[in-house]
């Protein structure tokens, strides 16, 4: 072809495709779901023109000026166009449906009324969180949380907990983008909860771990310890005069020994000027002994 004629043809093609927006809108859709794409400008069909949705520059479905439609090849039963607004519905999308979608009025020139870059994604795999206790004391601890997915991706982050709060330490991993394009994050929530989050643009999965539970003694164990100490103190304080086991009847002090101690104390009180008579004390002890 003569160079001048070639330049003329190229200029005509550029003019033919010049109209319409160049903006390409990214769209993400989950595998197996339906994809709905809308036009971004009014569609007006005249004689000898048609409206087309295309995938990678190949027509999916065509709409003519008499409102008749024509679906192309493999899209029979999968695609639908809404006459009231010219939107496209593509059903049960698969990975092979990722690509460039355009809507245009084709006549003497091409007028684009929609351009999309569609990415079909699988839902993310479940994520799990595990805890490794590094150090612990009565009032603080350090631990590492590992977030891992079923497709073998993981991140680690270190946390420190004290009596009333936990904090995420500097220097550890907080997020990463996996080889499959998903995002894996670990962060602290509501003071004591660590969230492992695995997500992409179409789905998300989370796992929550209460890390404070790994730091300090079990509440039931602490309560049992308190009760044991309290009972020991209580037994010793019931009768301070008893050196032997209080359940041993043979070793229990007799009323006369109790009287001897009380008599000794009463004599000291008398010497100090106390007007209480020993006889009255003896009478009280004697009554209790008889009872």
C-alpha positions in Angstrom: 0.0 0.0 0.0 1.2 3.5 -0.9 2.5 5.3 2.2 0.1 8.2 1.7 -2.9 5.9 1.4 -1.7 4.0 4.6 -1.5 7.3 6.6 -5.0 8.2 5.4 -6.4 4.9 6.5 -4.7 5.2 9.9 -6.1 8.7 10.4 -9.6 7.4 9.6 -9.3 4.6 12.1 -8.2 7.0 14.8 -11.1 9.3 14.0 -13.4 6.3 14.0 -12.4 5.2 17.5 -11.9 8.7 19.0 -15.2 9.2 20.7 -16.0 8.0 24.2 -14.2 8.1 27.5 -10.8 6.5 27.9 -11.3 5.8 31.6 -11.1 2.0 32.4 -12.9 1.0 35.6 -11.4 -1.9 37.6 -13.9 -4.5 38.7 -13.3 -7.5 41.0 -15.8 -10.4 41.1 -15.7 -13.7 43.0 -15.5 -16.9 41.0 -19.0 -18.5 40.5 -20.8 -15.2 41.1 -22.7 -13.1 38.5 -21.0 -10.0 36.9 -23.1 -6.9 36.3 -21.6 -4.1 34.2 -23.4 -0.7 33.5 -23.0 1.8 30.7 -21.6 5.2 31.7 -23.5 7.3 29.1 -26.9 7.2 27.3 -27.2 4.8 24.4 -29.0 6.0 21.2 -29.3 3.7 18.2 -30.0 5.0 14.8 -30.4 3.2 11.4 -27.5 1.0 10.4 -26.0 1.1 13.9 -25.9 -1.4 16.8 -24.9 -1.6 20.4 -22.3 -4.1 21.5 -20.7 -5.5 24.6 -17.3 -6.9 23.9 -14.7 -9.0 25.7 -11.1 -8.4 24.7 -12.4 -6.8 21.5 -14.6 -9.8 20.6 -18.4 -9.3 20.6 -20.4 -11.0 23.4 -23.8 -9.7 22.5 -25.2 -7.2 20.0 -28.4 -5.1 20.2 -29.9 -3.6 17.0 -32.0 -0.6 16.4 -35.2 -2.8 16.3 -34.3 -4.1 19.8 -33.4 -7.5 18.6 -30.3 -9.1 20.1 -27.7 -11.6 19.0 -25.6 -13.5 21.5 -22.2 -14.8 20.2 -21.1 -18.4 20.4 -20.0 -19.6 23.9 -22.0 -16.9 25.7 -25.4 -18.5 24.9 -27.3 -18.9 28.2 -24.6 -17.0 30.1 -25.2 -13.5 29.1 -28.1 -11.1 29.2 -28.6 -7.4 28.2 -31.2 -5.2 29.9 -33.0 -3.1 27.3 -34.0 -0.3 29.7 -30.4 0.6 30.6 -28.2 -1.6 28.3 -26.4 -3.2 31.3 -24.7 -6.5 30.8 -25.2 -9.5 33.1 -22.6 -12.3 32.8 -23.5 -15.4 34.9 -21.3 -17.8 36.8 -18.0 -16.1 36.0 -14.8 -18.1 35.9 -11.1 -17.3 35.8 -11.2 -17.2 32.0 -13.7 -14.3 32.2 -11.0 -12.0 33.5 -10.1 -9.3 31.0 -11.3 -6.1 29.3 -15.0 -5.4 28.7 -16.2 -2.5 26.6 -19.7 -1.2 25.7 -20.0 0.8 22.5 -22.4 2.1 19.8 -21.1 1.0 16.5 -22.1 3.0 13.4 -20.3 5.4 11.2 -18.0 5.8 14.2 -17.4 4.0 17.5 -18.8 5.7 20.6 -17.7 4.0 23.8 -20.1 4.1 26.8 -18.2 1.8 29.2 -14.8 0.3 29.7 -13.9 -2.2 32.4 -11.0 -4.3 33.5 -12.5 -7.3 35.2 -10.6 -9.6 37.6 -12.2 -12.9 38.7 -10.9 -14.1 42.1 -11.3 -17.2 44.2 -12.5 -16.7 47.8 -9.6 -16.7 50.3 -8.7 -19.8 52.2 -9.4 -19.9 56.0 -6.8 -18.4 58.4 -5.7 -19.6 61.8 -3.8 -18.0 64.7 -1.4 -19.8 67.0 0.4 -18.4 70.1 3.9 -19.1 71.3 4.6 -17.8 74.9 8.1 -16.3 75.0 8.3 -15.2 78.7 5.9 -14.7 81.6 5.9 -13.2 85.1 3.3 -12.4 87.6 2.3 -9.1 86.0 3.5 -9.3 82.3 4.3 -11.6 79.4 5.7 -11.6 75.9 4.3 -13.8 73.2 4.3 -14.3 69.4 1.2 -14.8 67.3 1.5 -16.7 64.0 -1.2 -16.2 61.4 -1.2 -19.0 58.8 -3.5 -19.9 55.8 -4.3 -23.2 54.3 -2.2 -22.4 51.3 0.9 -22.2 53.4 1.3 -18.4 53.8 2.1 -17.0 57.3 3.3 -14.0 59.2 4.5 -13.5 62.8 4.1 -10.6 65.2 5.2 -10.1 68.9 2.9 -8.8 71.6 3.4 -7.7 75.2 0.7 -7.9 77.8 0.5 -6.3 81.3 -2.2 -6.3 83.9 -4.6 -4.1 82.1 -3.4 -3.8 78.5 -1.6 -5.5 75.6 0.5 -3.8 72.9 1.9 -4.9 69.5 5.7 -4.7 69.5 7.6 -2.8 66.8 9.7 -4.7 64.3 7.5 -7.7 63.6 5.4 -8.5 60.5 2.0 -6.7 60.5 0.9 -7.5 56.9 2.1 -9.0 53.6 0.8 -9.6 50.1 0.9 -13.3 49.2 2.0 -14.8 45.9 -1.6 -15.4 45.1 -2.4 -11.7 45.5 -4.2 -11.9 48.8 -3.5 -9.8 51.9 -2.6 -11.3 55.2 -2.7 -9.1 58.3 -2.3 -9.4 62.1 -3.4 -6.6 64.5 -4.5 -5.9 68.0 -8.2 -5.2 68.7 -10.1 -4.1 71.8 -7.1 -4.4 74.1 -6.6 -8.1 74.4 -7.8 -9.6 71.1 -5.4 -10.4 68.2 -7.1 -10.6 64.8 -5.6 -12.6 61.9 -7.2 -11.4 58.6 -6.9 -13.0 55.2 -8.6 -11.1 52.4 -8.7 -10.1 48.8 -11.0 -7.8 46.9 -14.0 -10.2 47.0 -13.8 -12.1 50.2 -12.3 -12.2 53.8 -11.7 -14.6 56.6 -10.7 -13.8 60.2 -9.5 -15.6 63.3 -9.5 -14.0 66.8 -7.2 -15.0 69.7 -7.6 -13.7 73.3 -3.8 -13.5 74.0 -4.3 -12.4 77.6 -5.5 -15.9 78.4 -2.1 -17.2 77.6 -0.2 -14.9 79.9 -1.5 -15.3 83.4 -2.6 -18.2 85.6 -5.9 -19.8 85.0 -8.6 -18.0 87.1 -9.8 -21.3 88.6 -6.3 -22.2 89.8 -5.9 -18.7 91.4 -9.2 -19.1 93.2 -8.2 -22.6 94.5 -4.9 -21.2 95.8 -6.7 -18.4 97.6 -9.1 -20.9 99.2 -6.3 -23.2 100.4 -4.5 -20.4 102.1 -7.6 -19.0 103.7 -8.6 -22.4 105.2 -5.1 -22.9 106.7 -5.3 -19.5 108.4 -8.8 -20.2 109.5 -7.8 -23.5 111.2 -4.9 -21.9 113.0 -7.0 -19.0 114.3 -10.0 -21.1 115.7 -8.1 -22.1 118.9 -4.6 -20.7 119.3 -4.2 -22.8 122.5 -4.2 -26.0 120.5 -0.8 -27.3 119.4 -2.1 -30.7 118.3 -4.5 -31.8 115.6 -7.9 -30.5 116.6 -9.6 -33.6 115.3 -7.6 -35.8 117.7 -9.9 -36.1 120.7 -7.2 -37.6 122.9 -4.9 -34.6 122.3 -7.5 -31.9 122.8 -6.9 -29.8 126.0 -9.1 -30.7 128.9 -11.4 -28.1 130.7 -8.9 -28.0 133.6 -6.0 -26.9 131.3 -8.2 -24.2 129.8 -9.2 -23.1 133.3 -5.5 -23.0 134.3 -4.7 -20.6 131.4 -7.7 -18.4 132.1 -6.9 -18.5 135.9 -3.4 -17.3 135.2 -4.6 -14.5 133.0 -7.2 -13.5 135.6 -4.6 -13.3 138.3 -2.5 -11.0 136.3 -5.5 -8.8 135.7 -6.2 -8.7 139.5 -2.6 -7.7 140.2 -3.1 -4.9 137.7 -6.1 -3.7 139.6 -8.9 -5.4 137.7 -11.9 -5.8 140.0 -13.1 -9.0 138.3 -12.9 -11.9 140.8 -11.3 -15.3 139.8 -14.4 -17.1 141.3 -16.7 -15.5 138.6 -14.3 -16.6 135.9 -14.1 -20.1 137.3 -17.9 -20.2 137.4 -18.1 -19.3 133.7 -15.5 -21.8 132.7 -17.1 -24.5 134.9 -20.5 -24.0 133.2 -19.0 -24.2 129.7 -17.1 -27.3 130.7 -20.2 -28.9 132.0 -22.1 -28.0 128.9 
